[in-house]
Amino acid sequence: MTKDIALVTGGNKGLGREIVRQLATEGLTVHLGARDNELGRAAQRELAAEGLDVRFVQLDVTDDASVEAAAKSIEAENGRLDVLVNNAGIMIEWDTAAADVTVDQLRQVYDVNVFGVARVTRAFIPLLRRSANGRIVNLSSGLGSISMLSDPENPISQRGFLAYSSSKAALNALTVLYANALRADGIKVNAANPGLVPTDLNVRANVDRGTRTPAEGVQAPVELALRPTTTGAFVSSGSAVPLPW
């Protein structure tokens, strides 16, 4: 039986690396996308040493040429893509109040969290259309839930991460719109919330970083990558109840 082919952006560390590991453990061929060649190749070697079919591909989600080259490389090697996990993301407003976030900060965060997802997704849609069961998983956050952000009783509304939260809300909208656009192609598109996992992304934030392990945090994105039962959904690890948009 032909193995499914997956790509995980930002796959050299944190949640991305754990997603790569779990998908490869399930028998997929996984392309580990990373911006930095040295870090990406080091992560690939370590995972391959565990007997996993993991292959490095240089991929900077903010760079058109890098994304296009990655798509051509995966096409040449496999001819298709079955699973795309848009994991790469940044947060930079650790010590900045919402009212003080600059346009430059917004632009920097959106370039990765929103435009980067759109750039990668658009480049790989032709390969996903060649799959018998294409799946896209976008790594989102409860911090992007408009419903929770607008509820003054919800702790999410008190976080005040203007750039990050709004970028994840925009990513949620992209998820629904892509799900609608690709439904006729049989490609399922969903958003996953890993919950509070102490990673490089939030370790500097002066908020509860949680105690969930990376393995626990990636439960939802891995399940959506392997066995999605819906499209256009917002799912959280450790919960059977969909998150409110």
C-alpha positions in Angstrom: 0.0 0.0 0.0 1.3 3.5 -0.9 2.2 5.5 2.2 0.5 8.9 2.7 2.8 11.9 2.2 2.7 14.7 4.7 4.3 18.2 5.1 4.6 19.9 8.4 5.8 23.6 8.4 7.9 24.7 11.4 8.7 21.1 12.0 12.1 21.3 13.6 11.0 22.0 17.1 8.2 22.2 19.6 4.7 21.1 18.5 5.7 20.9 14.9 8.4 18.4 15.7 6.1 16.3 17.8 3.5 16.3 15.0 6.2 15.1 12.6 7.2 12.3 15.0 3.6 11.1 15.5 2.6 11.2 11.9 5.8 9.3 10.9 5.1 6.8 13.7 1.7 6.2 12.1 3.6 5.2 9.0 3.4 8.4 6.9 6.4 9.8 4.9 6.7 13.2 6.5 8.5 16.2 5.0 9.8 18.3 7.9 9.7 21.9 6.7 12.0 24.3 8.4 13.4 27.8 7.6 16.8 27.1 8.9 18.8 24.4 7.0 21.0 23.4 9.9 18.3 23.1 12.5 16.0 21.4 10.1 18.5 18.8 9.0 19.5 18.2 12.6 15.9 17.5 13.6 15.5 15.2 10.5 18.5 13.2 11.4 17.4 12.7 15.0 14.0 11.5 14.0 15.3 9.3 11.2 17.6 7.7 13.8 14.4 6.6 15.5 13.6 4.6 12.4 11.0 7.2 11.1 10.6 8.1 7.5 11.2 11.9 7.9 12.7 14.0 5.1 13.9 17.6 5.4 12.7 20.3 3.1 13.8 23.9 3.4 10.7 26.1 3.7 10.4 29.7 4.8 6.6 30.4 4.9 7.3 34.1 4.4 9.3 33.6 1.1 7.5 32.9 -2.2 10.6 31.4 -3.8 11.2 29.1 -0.8 7.6 27.8 -0.8 7.6 27.3 -4.5 10.9 25.4 -4.4 9.5 23.2 -1.6 6.4 22.4 -3.6 8.5 21.5 -6.7 10.7 19.3 -4.6 7.9 17.4 -3.0 6.1 17.1 -6.4 9.3 15.7 -8.0 9.8 13.2 -5.2 6.2 12.1 -4.6 3.9 13.5 -7.2 1.3 14.4 -4.6 0.6 15.5 -1.1 -1.9 13.9 1.2 -1.5 16.0 4.4 -0.5 19.6 4.9 0.0 20.8 8.5 0.4 24.6 8.7 2.2 24.7 12.1 4.7 27.5 11.7 3.7 30.5 13.8 5.2 33.4 15.8 4.3 35.6 18.7 6.3 38.7 19.5 4.2 41.0 21.7 5.4 39.5 25.0 5.7 42.7 26.9 3.5 45.0 24.8 0.1 46.2 25.8 -2.6 45.7 23.1 -3.0 49.5 22.7 0.7 49.8 22.0 1.1 47.2 19.4 2.5 48.8 16.2 1.6 48.2 12.6 5.1 46.7 12.0 4.4 44.2 14.8 1.1 43.3 13.3 2.7 42.9 9.8 5.4 40.7 11.2 3.0 38.3 13.0 0.5 38.3 10.1 3.3 37.5 7.6 3.8 34.2 9.3 0.5 33.3 10.9 -1.8 34.4 8.1 0.0 35.2 4.9 2.4 32.3 5.4 -0.5 29.9 5.7 -2.2 31.2 2.6 1.2 31.2 0.7 1.9 27.6 1.6 -1.7 26.4 1.1 -2.0 27.9 -2.3 1.3 26.4 -3.4 0.3 22.9 -2.3 -3.4 22.8 -3.4 -2.5 21.3 -6.8 -0.6 18.4 -5.0 -3.4 17.9 -2.5 -5.9 17.7 -5.4 -3.9 14.6 -6.6 -4.6 12.9 -3.3 -7.5 10.5 -2.8 -8.0 12.0 0.7 -6.4 15.4 1.0 -6.3 17.0 4.5 -5.1 20.4 5.7 -4.7 21.2 9.4 -4.1 24.7 10.6 -2.6 25.2 14.0 -4.7 27.8 15.7 -5.4 28.8 19.3 -8.2 29.5 21.7 -6.7 33.0 21.7 -8.2 33.4 18.3 -11.7 32.6 19.3 -13.9 35.7 18.8 -16.5 34.2 21.0 -14.1 33.8 23.9 -12.3 37.1 23.3 -15.7 38.9 23.4 -16.7 37.3 26.7 -15.4 39.5 29.6 -15.8 36.5 32.0 -13.5 34.3 29.9 -9.8 34.5 30.8 -8.9 34.5 27.1 -10.4 38.1 26.8 -7.9 39.3 29.4 -4.7 38.2 27.6 -4.5 41.2 25.3 -2.3 39.8 22.6 -3.6 42.0 19.8 -1.3 40.8 17.0 -1.3 37.1 17.9 -5.0 36.8 18.7 -6.2 38.7 15.7 -3.9 36.7 13.5 -5.3 33.4 14.8 -8.9 34.8 14.3 -7.9 35.6 10.7 -6.5 32.1 10.4 -9.7 30.6 11.6 -11.6 32.5 8.9 -9.1 31.2 6.3 -9.8 27.7 7.6 -13.5 28.0 7.0 -13.1 29.7 3.6 -10.6 27.1 2.4 -12.9 24.3 3.7 -15.7 25.7 1.6 -13.6 26.2 -1.5 -12.0 22.8 -1.4 -15.0 20.7 -0.3 -15.8 19.7 -3.9 -12.2 18.4 -4.3 -12.7 16.2 -1.2 -10.0 18.1 0.7 -10.8 18.5 4.4 -9.6 21.6 6.1 -9.7 22.1 9.9 -8.2 24.2 12.6 -6.7 22.7 15.8 -6.0 24.2 19.2 -3.2 22.5 21.1 -4.0 24.2 24.3 -1.4 25.5 26.8 1.9 23.7 26.1 5.1 25.2 27.4 7.0 25.8 24.1 9.3 28.5 22.7 6.2 30.3 21.5 4.8 31.1 24.9 7.6 30.5 27.4 8.3 34.3 27.6 4.6 35.2 28.1 3.7 36.4 31.5 0.6 34.1 31.6 -0.2 30.5 32.5 1.8 28.4 30.2 0.1 25.2 31.2 1.4 21.8 32.0 0.2 19.9 28.9 3.0 17.9 27.2 3.7 18.4 23.5 2.4 14.8 22.9 -0.9 15.8 24.6 -1.0 19.1 22.8 -0.8 17.6 19.3 -3.6 15.1 19.8 -6.1 17.2 17.9 -3.9 18.2 14.9 -2.6 14.7 14.5 -6.1 13.2 14.6 -7.3 15.8 12.1 -4.3 14.9 9.9 -4.9 11.2 10.1 -8.7 10.7 10.4 -10.7 13.8 10.0 -14.5 13.2 10.2 -15.4 16.8 9.3 -14.3 19.9 7.5 -14.3 23.5 8.5 -14.1 22.7 12.2 -12.2 24.2 15.2 -11.1 21.3 17.4 -9.1 21.4 20.7 -6.8 18.7 22.0 -8.2 16.9 25.0 -11.8 17.8 24.2 -14.6 16.2 22.2 -16.5 19.6 22.0 -15.6 21.9 19.1 -14.3 25.3 20.1 -16.5 28.3 19.3 -15.2 30.5 16.4 
